[in-house]
Amino acid sequence: MTAPTRTIADALAAINAEIADACREAGRARADVTLIAVSKTFGVAAIEQAIAAGQAVFGENRVQETKAKWPALKEKHPALELHLIGPLQSNKAKEALALFDAIHSVDRPSLCEALAKEIMRQNRRPLLFVEINTGAEAQKAGVRPDEADAFLARCRDSYGLEISGLMCIPPFDQAPAPHFALTAKIAARNGLKLLSMGMSADFATAIQFGATHVRVGSAIFGARH
Ligand SMILES: *Cc1c(COP(=O)(O)O)cnc(C)c1O
């Protein structure tokens, strides 16, 4: 009754081909775009399939889930890179810094303070992205666009944090392109090189607008339950 499902390796190959096409169309180098395979809710077996297919960069959105899944995987595959793409509570900054190589959700002073302290204590240098709430949605995390420049200055001047880029999650019911454009504009005027934007449905568009990190989950691993 069930048709043979596409394997994770097939899906990764297809997405890598689409990323290469999008880079070519945008006149960008393929090496300038990192595919983050978002493995939240999926188990170690699925992640191992992606690793076997050559994927080395993964994204998770919860500290607790990451603690359960990843220490053993990292021990087995030390070169893997792990990105936190979901919101981070200040009281989890310590655990997050121990687990992740990049944090995409820096968005408030209390978190900056906690991260700065742990970066010193643990002597870790994760890549840091400030999340921009480009749609200024009340329920959503992130810094509002009109407060972004001041927040970035505060990260640097008050907390000594080196921010490498910006991240955005466009409102689900709107065309993403204007949100990618706005995020790219804020990054450019603040001298930031990295842009974490684009998910399964819109990563090719994000690459047109300069994404350096695309976060793709369901198009690789299938629907989440
Ligand atoms: C889950 C998630 C993704 C991946 O979404 P897909 O649509 O499954 O590709 C990307 N970014 C963030 C912040 C997420 O939480």
The ligand as an SDF file (V2000), in Angstrom:
LIG
                    3D

 15 15  0  0  0  0  0  0  0  0999 V2000
   11.7780   24.1050   12.4810 C   0  0  0  0  0  0  0  0  0  0  0  0
   12.5440   25.2900   12.0440 C   0  0  0  0  0  0  0  0  0  0  0  0
   13.1030   25.3580   10.7560 C   0  0  0  0  0  0  0  0  0  0  0  0
   12.9070   24.2800    9.7090 C   0  0  0  0  0  0  0  0  0  0  0  0
   11.6130   24.3640    9.1900 O   0  0  0  0  0  0  0  0  0  0  0  0
   11.1660   23.4920    7.9110 P   0  0  0  0  0  0  0  0  0  0  0  0
   10.0170   24.2370    7.3640 O   0  0  0  0  0  0  0  0  0  0  0  0
   10.8450   22.1340    8.4210 O   0  0  0  0  0  0  0  0  0  0  0  0
   12.3150   23.4740    6.9660 O   0  0  0  0  0  0  0  0  0  0  0  0
   13.8510   26.4730   10.4450 C   0  0  0  0  0  0  0  0  0  0  0  0
   14.0510   27.4660   11.3250 N   0  0  0  0  0  0  0  0  0  0  0  0
   13.5400   27.4400   12.5720 C   0  0  0  0  0  0  0  0  0  0  0  0
   13.8060   28.5760   13.4940 C   0  0  0  0  0  0  0  0  0  0  0  0
   12.7680   26.3570   12.9680 C   0  0  0  0  0  0  0  0  0  0  0  0
   12.2580   26.3380   14.2140 O   0  0  0  0  0  0  0  0  0  0  0  0
  1  2  1  0
  2  3  1  0
  2 14  2  0
  3  4  1  0
  3 10  2  0
  4  5  1  0
  5  6  1  0
  6  7  2  0
  6  8  1  0
  6  9  1  0
 10 11  1  0
 11 12  2  0
 12 13  1  0
 12 14  1  0
 14 15  1  0
M  END
$$$$
